[in-house]
Amino acid sequence: MLYAYRVTAGQENIVADLLSEKIRKTKSQVSALLVSSRLKGYLIVESPDEVEAKKLVTNVPHVKSVLNKPIAFDEIKELLESKPQEVLLNKGDLVEITGGPFKGEKAKVVRIDNDKEEVTVELVEVAVPIPVTLKLNTVKVLPSGAQ
């Protein structure tokens, strides 16, 4: 059965590491832990029963509670499926960087790597064009004529 732990937002990976270590040391019957970036503040655990699920989180920091009723697999199935991101960029497009150290800068698309979900751009408002490789989700296409 699947149970959800409510944890401090941003600490999901730390709690998962602590629980994983505890499972190894105590030979717990918990068979799986799920951390998803789309499920902030929660961890999903596969446990034979609610008692085992609650016993696992005893004295574990950042765990706030265990949700009382089990979760159906259908409710979390979409968290397990990876959907390819649709790329609406073309080489030569003018983009604005929306994250990281170059946030707010304008750049021209030089190369797109769909497999790695990365884009290489050259900053345009600098004396010497600098190629920078970024994740696709950190750029947005500017409307034509926006310079």
N, CA and C of each residue as an Amber inpcrd file, in Angstrom:
protein
   441
   0.8270000  -1.1700000   0.0000000   0.0000000   0.0000000   0.0000000
   0.8820000   1.2480000   0.0000000   0.3610000   2.3000000  -0.5790000
   1.1030000   3.5480000  -0.6720000   0.6140000   4.5440000   0.3790000
   1.5670000   5.1900000   1.0610000   1.2600000   6.1960000   2.0610000
   2.0740000   7.4540000   1.7570000   1.5400000   8.6070000   2.1590000
   2.2270000   9.8760000   1.9190000   2.7180000  10.4550000   3.2410000
   3.9620000  10.9420000   3.2130000   4.5150000  11.6670000   4.3540000
   4.4890000  13.1470000   4.0060000   4.0130000  13.9620000   4.9370000
   4.0920000  15.4070000   4.7530000   5.4100000  15.8460000   5.3810000
   6.2620000  16.5020000   4.5810000   7.5900000  16.9020000   5.0510000
   7.7930000  18.3940000   4.8020000   8.8330000  18.9380000   5.4030000
   9.1760000  20.3390000   5.1830000   9.5010000  20.5320000   3.7040000
   8.8460000  21.5140000   3.0650000   9.0810000  21.7660000   1.6300000
  10.5550000  22.0880000   1.4130000  11.1230000  21.4880000   0.3800000
  12.5280000  21.6920000   0.0520000  13.4480000  20.6780000   0.7200000
  12.9260000  19.8960000   1.6430000  13.7400000  18.9100000   2.3630000
  13.4120000  17.4770000   1.9400000  12.6640000  17.3270000   0.8530000
  12.2120000  16.0000000   0.4400000  13.3710000  15.0360000   0.2020000
  14.4180000  15.4930000  -0.4890000  15.5530000  14.6040000  -0.7900000
  16.3300000  14.2280000   0.4650000  16.4810000  15.1760000   1.3850000
  17.1870000  14.8930000   2.6330000  16.4250000  13.8440000   3.4410000
  15.1120000  14.0300000   3.5510000  14.2830000  13.0670000   4.2870000
  14.3440000  11.7010000   3.6050000  14.3000000  11.6670000   2.2900000
  14.3790000  10.3880000   1.5660000  15.6980000   9.6800000   1.8600000
  16.7980000  10.4390000   1.9100000  18.0980000   9.8280000   2.2360000
  18.1010000   9.2680000   3.6580000  17.5490000  10.0460000   4.6040000
  17.4880000   9.5850000   5.9960000  16.6320000   8.3170000   6.1140000
  15.4910000   8.3170000   5.4320000  14.6040000   7.1490000   5.4860000
  15.2400000   5.9330000   4.8220000  15.9180000   6.1640000   3.7120000
  16.5810000   5.0620000   3.0090000  17.6270000   4.4050000   3.9100000
  18.3920000   5.2290000   4.6090000  19.4030000   4.7050000   5.5340000
  18.7360000   3.9460000   6.6840000  17.6340000   4.4810000   7.1960000
  16.9140000   3.8340000   8.2890000  16.3220000   2.4960000   7.8390000
  15.8300000   2.4390000   6.6100000  15.2790000   1.1900000   6.0690000
  16.3680000   0.1220000   6.0150000  17.5700000   0.5280000   5.5560000
  18.6890000  -0.4280000   5.4790000  19.0970000  -0.9280000   6.8640000
  19.1950000  -0.0090000   7.8340000  19.6660000  -0.3890000   9.1730000
  18.6610000  -1.2320000   9.9310000  17.3700000  -0.9080000   9.8220000
  16.3550000  -1.6020000  10.6140000  15.7250000  -2.7840000   9.8860000
  16.1230000  -3.0040000   8.6660000  15.5480000  -4.0850000   7.8470000
  14.0280000  -3.9330000   7.7780000  13.5870000  -2.7050000   7.5760000
  12.1590000  -2.3940000   7.5000000  11.5300000  -3.0850000   6.2960000
  10.2080000  -3.2730000   6.3680000   9.4890000  -3.9210000   5.2780000
   9.0620000  -2.9350000   4.1950000   9.4420000  -1.6560000   4.3380000
   9.1220000  -0.6520000   3.3230000   9.8910000  -1.0130000   2.0590000
   9.1850000  -1.0660000   0.9260000   9.8330000  -1.5300000  -0.2990000
  10.1730000  -0.4260000  -1.2930000   9.6030000   0.7910000  -1.1230000
   9.9200000   1.8520000  -2.0770000   9.6590000   3.2290000  -1.4750000
  10.4790000   4.2020000  -1.9050000  10.2910000   5.6130000  -1.5690000
  10.1920000   6.3760000  -2.8710000   9.2950000   7.3580000  -2.9350000
   9.1480000   8.1690000  -4.1440000   9.2750000   9.6440000  -3.7820000
  10.2110000  10.3140000  -4.4450000  10.3630000  11.7610000  -4.3250000
  10.1120000  12.3170000  -5.7170000   9.2040000  13.2800000  -5.8130000
   8.9090000  13.8860000  -7.1110000   9.0030000  15.3980000  -6.9980000
   9.6460000  16.0180000  -7.9730000   9.7520000  17.4840000  -7.9730000
   8.3840000  18.1230000  -8.1790000   7.4250000  17.3580000  -8.6860000
   6.0770000  17.8830000  -8.8960000   5.1910000  17.7390000  -7.6610000
   5.7230000  17.1890000  -6.5920000   4.9560000  16.9620000  -5.3700000
   5.7070000  17.5810000  -4.1960000   5.7030000  18.9070000  -4.1320000
   6.4390000  19.6410000  -3.0950000   5.8530000  19.3570000  -1.7170000
   6.7390000  19.0680000  -0.7640000   6.3130000  18.8700000   0.6110000
   5.7960000  17.4840000   0.9350000   5.9330000  16.5340000   0.0210000
   5.4440000  15.1740000   0.2680000   6.4200000  14.1240000  -0.2440000
   6.4370000  12.9790000   0.4200000   7.1360000  11.7730000  -0.0260000
   6.0950000  10.6650000  -0.0580000   6.2380000   9.7420000  -0.9730000
   5.3480000   8.5830000  -1.0510000   6.1780000   7.3590000  -0.6670000
   5.5870000   6.4940000   0.1460000   6.2780000   5.2810000   0.5720000
   5.3670000   4.0790000   0.3250000   5.9800000   2.9710000  -0.0940000
   5.2380000   1.7250000  -0.2560000   5.5430000   0.8490000   0.9500000
   4.5050000   0.5740000   1.7220000   4.6560000  -0.1620000   2.9710000
   3.5390000  -1.1990000   3.0820000   3.7820000  -2.3140000   3.7640000
   2.7350000  -3.3340000   3.8860000   1.5200000  -2.8510000   4.6900000
   1.7320000  -1.9440000   5.6580000   0.6060000  -1.4280000   6.4410000
   0.9310000  -0.0570000   7.0280000  -0.0810000   0.5830000   7.5850000
   0.0630000   1.9340000   8.1300000   0.9910000   1.9600000   9.3450000
   0.9740000   0.9240000  10.1480000   1.8190000   0.8590000  11.3410000
   3.2990000   0.9050000  10.9420000   3.6510000   0.1250000   9.9420000
   5.0380000   0.0970000   9.4560000   5.4310000   1.4560000   8.8790000
   4.5110000   2.0970000   8.1630000   4.7790000   3.4120000   7.5680000
   5.0160000   4.4530000   8.6550000   4.2190000   4.4180000   9.7200000
   4.3800000   5.3800000  10.8230000   5.6240000   5.0880000  11.6480000
   5.9260000   3.8110000  11.8320000   7.1000000   3.4180000  12.6120000
   8.3890000   3.9190000  11.9440000   8.4140000   3.9010000  10.6230000
   9.6120000   4.3110000   9.8870000   9.9720000   5.7750000  10.1380000
   8.9890000   6.6540000  10.2620000   9.2890000   8.0900000  10.3820000
   9.4600000   8.5710000  11.8180000   9.3940000   7.6610000  12.7840000
   9.6040000   8.0410000  14.1740000  10.9960000   8.6500000  14.3310000
  11.0520000   9.8440000  14.9120000  12.3150000  10.5600000  15.1830000
  13.1030000  10.9320000  13.9310000  12.4480000  11.0720000  12.7990000
  13.1220000  11.5250000  11.5800000  12.8340000  13.0230000  11.4100000
  13.8920000  13.8570000  11.3280000  13.6650000  15.2970000  11.1980000
  12.9530000  15.6590000   9.8940000  12.2240000  16.7650000   9.9090000
  11.5210000  17.3350000   8.7570000  10.2510000  16.5910000   8.3610000
   9.9260000  15.4670000   9.0160000   8.6730000  14.7700000   8.7170000
   7.5990000  15.3390000   9.6410000   6.5490000  15.8900000   9.0420000
   5.4810000  16.5130000   9.8340000   4.3830000  15.5150000  10.1970000
   4.0000000  14.6650000   9.2530000   2.9350000  13.6990000   9.5390000
   2.8690000  12.6330000   8.4600000   2.0680000  11.6110000   8.7370000
   1.7480000  10.5710000   7.7560000   0.2620000  10.7230000   7.4670000
  -0.1070000  10.8160000   6.1800000  -1.5330000  10.9050000   5.8500000
  -2.2140000   9.5970000   6.2550000  -3.3810000   9.7230000   6.8630000
  -4.0350000   8.5700000   7.4860000  -4.4990000   7.4810000   6.5340000
  -4.9490000   7.8440000   5.3520000  -5.4660000   6.7950000   4.4730000
  -4.4710000   6.4880000   3.3480000  -4.4530000   5.2430000   2.8960000
  -3.5490000   4.8770000   1.7990000  -3.9230000   5.6100000   0.5080000
  -2.9490000   5.7130000  -0.3810000  -3.1330000   6.4000000  -1.6640000
  -3.2550000   5.3390000  -2.7510000  -4.1860000   5.5350000  -3.6580000
  -4.3210000   4.6180000  -4.7930000  -3.2050000   4.8970000  -5.7980000
  -2.7090000   3.8490000  -6.4200000  -1.6270000   4.0080000  -7.3980000
  -2.0280000   4.9560000  -8.5260000  -3.2990000   4.9190000  -8.9380000
  -3.7720000   5.7790000 -10.0240000  -3.5940000   7.2660000  -9.7010000
  -3.6360000   7.6180000  -8.4040000  -3.4960000   9.0200000  -8.0000000
  -2.0850000   9.5570000  -8.2180000  -1.0800000   8.6780000  -8.1730000
   0.3030000   9.1510000  -8.3340000   0.9470000   8.6960000  -9.6420000
   0.1980000   7.9700000 -10.4620000   0.7620000   7.4250000 -11.6990000
   1.3890000   8.5070000 -12.5820000   0.7320000   9.6750000 -12.6660000
   1.2410000  10.7500000 -13.5160000   2.5810000  11.3000000 -13.0110000
   2.8740000  11.1420000 -11.7180000   4.1500000  11.5980000 -11.1800000
   5.3030000  10.7090000 -11.6350000   4.9840000   9.4780000 -11.9950000
   6.0150000   8.5230000 -12.4030000   6.3110000   8.5800000 -13.8980000
   5.3770000   9.1020000 -14.6670000   5.5420000   9.1420000 -16.1140000
   6.2900000  10.4000000 -16.5240000   7.2910000  10.2210000 -17.3370000
   8.0510000  11.3620000 -17.8260000   7.5130000  11.7470000 -19.2000000
   7.1520000  12.9950000 -19.3220000   6.6150000  13.4710000 -20.5930000
   7.6640000  14.3480000 -21.2660000   8.0010000  14.0630000 -22.5210000
   8.9920000  14.9030000 -23.1930000   8.4550000  16.3240000 -23.3440000
   9.3590000  17.2620000 -23.1060000   8.9660000  18.6560000 -23.2050000
   8.9150000  19.0580000 -24.6750000   7.8340000  19.7160000 -25.0680000
   7.6890000  20.1560000 -26.4510000   8.5810000  21.3730000 -26.6670000
   9.4300000  21.3010000 -27.6840000  10.3780000  22.3710000 -27.9510000
   9.8150000  23.2960000 -29.0160000   9.6890000  24.5540000 -28.6620000
   9.1850000  25.5440000 -29.6090000  10.2800000  26.5270000 -29.9900000
  11.5260000  26.0850000 -29.8920000  12.6770000  26.9320000 -30.2300000
  13.2620000  26.5090000 -31.5690000  13.8150000  27.4850000 -32.2610000
  14.5370000  27.2180000 -33.4950000  15.8780000  27.9310000 -33.4300000
  16.8300000  27.4040000 -34.1560000  18.1390000  28.0370000 -34.2190000
  17.9590000  29.4610000 -34.7580000  18.5830000  30.4220000 -34.0860000
  18.4910000  31.8140000 -34.5170000  17.4220000  32.6130000 -33.7890000
  16.5320000  31.9450000 -33.0170000  15.4940000  32.6520000 -32.2590000
  16.1230000  33.5570000 -31.2020000  15.4730000  34.6740000 -30.9460000
  15.8710000  35.5640000 -29.8700000  15.0820000  35.1570000 -28.6320000
  15.8010000  34.9160000 -27.5110000  15.1600000  34.4520000 -26.2830000
  15.5660000  35.3350000 -25.1150000  14.7640000  35.2570000 -24.0550000
  15.1360000  35.8900000 -22.7910000  15.4200000  34.7710000 -21.8080000
  16.4970000  34.8950000 -21.0570000  16.8620000  33.8950000 -20.0580000
  16.0390000  34.1760000 -18.7970000  15.3410000  33.1460000 -18.3140000
  14.4120000  33.3420000 -17.1950000  14.9160000  32.7750000 -15.8780000
  16.1270000  32.2320000 -15.8550000  16.6560000  31.6850000 -14.6090000
  18.1640000  31.6210000 -14.6330000  18.7610000  31.5390000 -13.4510000
  20.2060000  31.4160000 -13.3340000  20.9060000  32.7610000 -13.3080000
  22.2350000  32.7590000 -13.4260000  23.0130000  33.9930000 -13.2950000
  22.7840000  34.9970000 -14.4300000  22.2720000  34.5420000 -15.5550000
  22.0390000  35.4420000 -16.6960000  20.5660000  35.8240000 -16.8320000
  19.8040000  35.6440000 -15.7610000  18.3670000  35.9520000 -15.7700000
  18.1350000  37.3810000 -16.2580000  17.1930000  37.5090000 -17.2060000
  16.8560000  38.8240000 -17.7510000  17.6450000  39.2070000 -18.9860000
  18.6940000  38.4660000 -19.2910000  19.5260000  38.7610000 -20.4630000
  18.8520000  38.2390000 -21.7310000  19.1290000  38.9170000 -22.8500000
  18.6390000  38.4490000 -24.1510000  19.7630000  37.6590000 -24.8070000
  19.3610000  36.6540000 -25.5810000  20.3420000  35.7810000 -26.2250000
  19.7550000  35.2250000 -27.5100000  20.6780000  34.7400000 -28.3760000
  20.2790000  34.1290000 -29.6360000  20.5730000  32.6330000 -29.5500000
  19.6100000  31.8140000 -29.9830000  19.7630000  30.3570000 -29.9350000
  20.7940000  29.9210000 -30.9720000  21.7960000  29.1570000 -30.4920000
  22.8460000  28.6530000 -31.3740000  22.6560000  27.1600000 -31.6510000
  22.2720000  26.4090000 -30.6010000  22.1170000  24.9580000 -30.7560000
  21.0690000  24.4620000 -29.7640000  20.3100000  23.4400000 -30.1620000
  19.2900000  22.8380000 -29.2990000  19.5930000  21.3490000 -29.1800000
  19.6840000  20.8550000 -27.9310000  19.9080000  19.4300000 -27.6840000
  18.6560000  18.8780000 -27.0070000  17.7530000  18.2960000 -27.8000000
  16.4860000  17.7940000 -27.2740000  16.6720000  16.6330000 -26.3020000
  17.6760000  15.7760000 -26.5390000  17.8960000  14.6220000 -25.6740000
  18.2340000  15.0510000 -24.2490000  19.0850000  16.0550000 -24.1210000
  19.4870000  16.5460000 -22.8000000  18.5850000  17.6670000 -22.3000000
  17.6280000  18.0860000 -23.1250000  16.7400000  19.2150000 -22.8200000
  17.5560000  20.4670000 -22.4920000  18.5460000  20.7360000 -23.3630000
  19.4170000  21.8990000 -23.1930000  19.4320000  22.7260000 -24.4650000
  19.7510000  23.9990000 -24.2840000  19.8760000  24.9110000 -25.4100000
  21.1550000  25.7180000 -25.2050000  21.9160000  25.9060000 -26.2740000
  23.0970000  26.7570000 -26.2090000  22.7440000  28.0730000 -26.8770000
  23.0010000  29.1600000 -26.1610000  22.6710000  30.4920000 -26.6510000
  23.9090000  31.3710000 -26.5870000  23.8780000  32.4740000 -27.3450000
  24.9260000  33.4950000 -27.2520000  24.2790000  34.7670000 -26.7410000
  24.8460000  35.3190000 -25.6770000  24.3310000  36.5750000 -25.1410000
  24.5390000  37.6610000 -26.1800000  23.5130000  38.5130000 -26.4050000
  23.6000000  39.5040000 -27.4780000  23.9410000  40.9060000 -26.9900000
  23.6840000  41.2190000 -25.7390000  23.9290000  42.5710000 -25.2510000
  25.2730000  42.6880000 -24.5470000  26.2810000  41.9860000 -25.0780000
  27.6300000  42.0420000 -24.5130000  28.6170000  42.3650000 -25.6220000
  29.7960000  42.8530000 -25.2370000  30.8090000  43.2350000 -26.2250000
  31.2820000  42.0310000 -27.0320000  31.4810000  40.9060000 -26.3590000
  31.9230000  39.6760000 -27.0290000  30.8440000  38.6150000 -26.7890000
  30.2680000  38.0340000 -27.8730000  29.2310000  37.0130000 -27.6800000
  29.7640000  35.8110000 -26.8940000  29.0540000  35.4440000 -25.8490000
  29.4690000  34.3430000 -24.9870000  28.4790000  33.1980000 -25.1480000
  28.9310000  32.0010000 -25.5720000  28.0050000  30.8690000 -25.6380000
  27.7370000  30.3170000 -24.2340000  26.4630000  30.0990000 -23.9330000
  26.0510000  29.5870000 -22.6250000  25.0660000  28.4460000 -22.8660000
  25.2630000  27.3160000 -22.1690000  24.3460000  26.1860000 -22.2810000
  23.4130000  26.1970000 -21.0800000  22.1030000  26.1450000 -21.3510000
  21.0750000  26.2480000 -20.3230000  20.0380000  25.1420000 -20.5010000
  19.2630000  24.8980000 -19.4600000  18.1220000  23.9850000 -19.5720000
  17.0380000  24.6780000 -20.3970000  16.2890000  23.9040000 -21.1770000
  15.2390000  24.4630000 -22.0370000  14.2020000  25.2630000 -21.2600000
  13.9220000  24.8510000 -20.0290000  12.8820000  25.5330000 -19.2710000
  13.3530000  26.8430000 -18.6600000  14.5900000  27.2680000 -18.9320000
  15.0810000  28.5340000 -18.3890000  15.1660000  29.6300000 -19.4600000
  14.5460000  29.3890000 -20.6110000  14.5060000  30.4230000 -21.6530000
  13.0830000  30.5400000 -22.1860000  12.7400000  31.7620000 -22.6240000
  11.4480000  31.9310000 -23.2910000  11.6880000  32.7360000 -24.5580000
  10.9760000  32.3670000 -25.6020000  11.1250000  33.0160000 -26.9040000
  10.5340000  34.4120000 -26.8190000  11.2850000  35.3800000 -27.3350000
  10.7710000  36.7500000 -27.3930000   9.9970000  36.9270000 -28.6900000
   8.9440000  37.7330000 -28.6690000   8.2070000  37.9760000 -29.9050000
   9.1260000  38.6450000 -30.9290000   8.9340000  38.3400000 -32.2110000
   9.7960000  38.9270000 -33.2250000   9.6690000  40.4400000 -33.1830000
  10.8210000  41.0750000 -33.3230000  10.8560000  42.5350000 -33.2790000
  11.1790000  43.0760000 -31.8990000  11.2480000  42.2140000 -30.8870000
  11.5900000  42.6790000 -29.5330000  13.0860000  42.6610000 -29.3530000
  13.7150000  43.8080000 -29.4550000  15.1640000  43.8610000 -29.2740000
  15.6040000  44.9210000 -28.3980000
